[in-house]
Structures are given as structure tokens and as C-alpha cells.
């Protein structure tokens, strides 16, 4: 019975979150993008993914939102002034009864799961789910400044949308 419960748990987990976070505004679960206006030409842009979202996708989505904000507010260029890693790791473990046997670990994208099986009447499963995220402070410009590297917002969107 314990094995069927574990398989059922994994089926539910994978059916609910088998896809990485899509590009959308963060909802009540907090996944997706959000922004805060920090001054007339500056924003704090955040993108948070789920356990199936790669670091690269998180970065691309945050830069996409920065480019959109730049254009929506009448600017042509933006610079990433600073950034902070907002990745979270969540561990879980469950043991039922006594058991001797072997252990297997399965990994998929940003998560790993362990399962202990053998003779007896118990089982143990555990793992870590890694949820990547980033926050970046951006500053927008109409003219390309000579003193810093900037990203052309329109070009970025054309190449990465």
C-alpha cells in the first residue's frame, strides 16, 4: 500500500507542476513576474519560477519584463544596475514504519527525489525542490549613455520573445 501512495503522490506532483513557470504576471502563488517603481526611470523587476523552471528561463523572463517596462514607459534602453538571487530550496521527507533494503534517487530538472524500498512494512521518501528566482534593479534611458552598458529594449524583445 505504501508504494501505491508514493506513486500517487508523485503523479499528483508531476501533474500539477510538470511544466516550468510560464511568462505571466505573478498571481497569488507568487510565480511569474512582478515589478515595483523605485523612481521615475527605475524599477525593481522580479521573476520567480517553480521547481521545473531553469535558471536561464528565469533570467530571460526577468529581462523580458524589464524590456517591456522600458518601452511601456517611453524609454529605449535599460541597464541592470544590480541583481539578487531569489532562489528557494524546499526539502521534504516522509518515513512510515521499519524497513531494510535499497535506496534509489531520481532527478528531474530542478528537483530530486529519493525512495527507500525493500522488505518490511515501511518506506521513506525525501527530496529537495529548487525554485529559482531573481530580482534586478533597472534604470531606463532615452539616449544610450556612453558611460555604461545598456540593453536595447526593442531589440531584446525581437530576439527573445
C-alpha positions in Angstrom: 0.0 0.0 0.0 2.8 2.4 0.8 4.3 2.2 -2.7 0.9 3.0 -4.3 0.6 6.0 -2.0 4.1 7.2 -3.0 3.4 6.7 -6.7 0.1 8.5 -6.3 1.9 11.4 -4.6 4.4 11.7 -7.4 1.6 11.5 -10.0 -0.1 14.4 -8.3 3.1 16.5 -8.0 4.0 15.9 -11.6 0.5 16.6 -13.0 0.2 19.8 -11.1 3.6 21.2 -11.8 5.1 19.3 -14.7 5.7 22.4 -16.7 8.0 25.3 -15.9 6.5 28.6 -15.0 5.2 30.4 -18.0 5.7 34.1 -18.7 2.9 35.9 -16.8 2.2 38.3 -14.0 2.7 36.8 -10.6 -0.5 35.6 -9.1 -1.4 34.5 -5.6 1.1 31.7 -5.8 3.8 34.2 -6.5 5.2 32.6 -9.6 5.9 34.8 -12.6 7.0 38.4 -12.9 6.3 41.5 -10.7 7.7 45.0 -10.6 8.0 47.9 -8.2 8.5 51.5 -9.4 11.5 52.8 -7.5 11.8 56.2 -9.2 10.6 57.9 -12.4 13.0 55.9 -14.5 13.9 52.9 -12.3 12.2 49.6 -11.5 12.8 46.5 -9.3 11.8 43.6 -11.6 11.4 40.1 -10.1 10.7 36.8 -11.7 10.1 33.6 -9.7 9.9 30.1 -11.2 8.7 26.7 -9.9 10.6 23.5 -9.4 10.7 22.9 -13.2 12.0 26.3 -14.3 15.6 26.7 -15.3 17.9 29.5 -14.1 18.2 30.6 -17.8 14.5 30.9 -18.2 14.2 32.9 -15.0 16.8 35.4 -16.3 15.3 35.6 -19.7 11.8 36.3 -18.3 13.1 39.0 -15.9 14.9 40.7 -18.8 11.8 40.4 -21.0 9.8 42.2 -18.3 12.5 44.9 -18.0 12.4 45.5 -21.7 8.6 45.7 -21.7 8.6 48.2 -18.9 11.2 50.3 -20.6 9.1 50.5 -23.8 5.8 51.0 -22.0 7.2 54.0 -20.2 8.6 55.7 -23.3 12.2 54.7 -23.0 14.5 52.9 -25.5 17.3 51.4 -23.3 17.7 49.9 -19.9 20.6 48.9 -17.7 20.7 46.3 -14.9 22.1 48.3 -12.0 22.1 45.4 -9.5 20.6 41.9 -9.1 19.9 39.5 -6.3 19.3 35.7 -6.3 15.8 34.9 -5.0 16.1 31.1 -5.4 14.4 29.0 -2.7 15.1 25.3 -1.9 12.4 23.3 -0.1 13.2 19.9 1.5 10.7 17.2 2.2 10.9 13.8 3.9 8.4 11.1 5.0 9.1 7.8 6.7 6.5 5.1 7.5 7.3 2.1 9.7 10.5 0.0 9.7 12.3 -1.1 6.5 15.6 -2.6 5.3 16.5 -2.6 1.6 17.9 -0.3 -1.0 17.7 3.4 -1.9 17.1 5.0 -5.3 17.3 8.7 -6.2 15.5 10.2 -9.2 16.3 13.7 -10.6 14.3 15.8 -12.9 15.3 19.4 -13.8 15.5 21.3 -10.5 14.2 18.7 -8.2 15.4 15.3 -6.8 13.5 12.6 -5.0 14.7 9.6 -3.0 12.8 6.4 -2.4 13.9 3.6 0.0 12.5 0.1 -0.7 12.9 -3.4 0.5 11.4 -5.9 2.9 9.3 -4.8 5.7 6.3 -2.7 6.2 7.6 0.9 5.7 9.0 3.3 3.2 10.9 6.5 3.2 11.0 9.2 0.5 12.7 12.6 0.6 14.0 15.3 -1.7 14.7 18.9 -2.4 12.7 21.1 -4.7 14.7 24.1 -6.0 12.6 27.1 -7.1 14.8 29.7 -8.9 14.1 33.4 -8.8 15.8 36.7 -9.5 15.3 40.4 -8.7 17.0 43.1 -10.7 17.1 46.9 -10.3 16.9 48.5 -13.7 17.4 52.1 -14.9 15.8 53.3 -18.2 17.2 55.7 -20.7 16.0 57.5 -23.9 19.5 58.1 -25.2 22.3 55.5 -25.0 24.7 56.6 -22.3 28.4 56.3 -23.1 29.4 55.5 -19.5 27.6 52.2 -19.1 26.4 49.1 -20.9 22.7 49.1 -21.7 20.3 46.8 -23.4 18.2 48.0 -26.4 14.7 47.1 -25.2 13.0 46.7 -28.6 15.9 44.6 -30.0 15.8 42.4 -26.9 12.1 41.7 -27.3 12.5 41.0 -31.0 15.3 38.5 -30.4 13.8 36.8 -27.3 10.0 36.7 -27.5 
